[in-house]
Amino acid sequence: MLRAEEAGPDLLTERVLGYMEQRLADPGLNPEGIAAAHRISRRYLYKLLAARGYTVAG
């Protein structure tokens, strides 16, 4: 499996979105946890999602 930074932004964004969708009912779902699960910074998480017109809260 590729590390997050080797996967490329498009694939990584798809992984992040899938991860978030699978855990929507989790009250502990938060930007820090999402970023940590993908070995990226919270800032980069926001950047990836913004490139697609998404937000973490959205």
N, C-alpha and C positions, 0 to 999 in steps of 0.2 A: 504494500500500500504506500502511496506517495505521501510525503509530509505535506502539510497544508501549503507551505510556501512554494513547493514544487508543483503543485496541482494546477496552477494557473487560476486567475481570478474567476473565470466563468464556471469552471468545475467546482471551485471552492464555494462560490456563491450558491450553486445548486445544492451542495452538501449542507451548507448552513441553513438554507431555507427548508430543506427536508427535515433537518434536525429540529428546527423550531416548530414546524408543522406537527411532527410526531409528539411534541411535548407541550402543546398548547394548553392542556388541562393541568399542567404542573404549576402550582402556585409559586414554586421556587425558581421558575424559569426567569433568568435575568441576563443582561448583556455580558456580565463578567463570566458567568457560567458557560454561555454560548461561545464566547471567545476562547476560554480556557479549553473547552472540549475540542476546539479546532486548532489549538496552538497558535493563535493569533492575538494581537492586541485588541482591546475594545475599540480603539480608534480605527483600526483597519476593518473591523467588523462593520462599523458605521459607514466607512468609505465603500466597502463592497456593496452593502445594501442600498446606499444612496445612488450608486451607479445604475441601479435597476429601478430607482424611484420608490424604494421601500424604506421603512424605518423599523427598528427593533419592536417598538410598540405596535406598529401596524401589522 
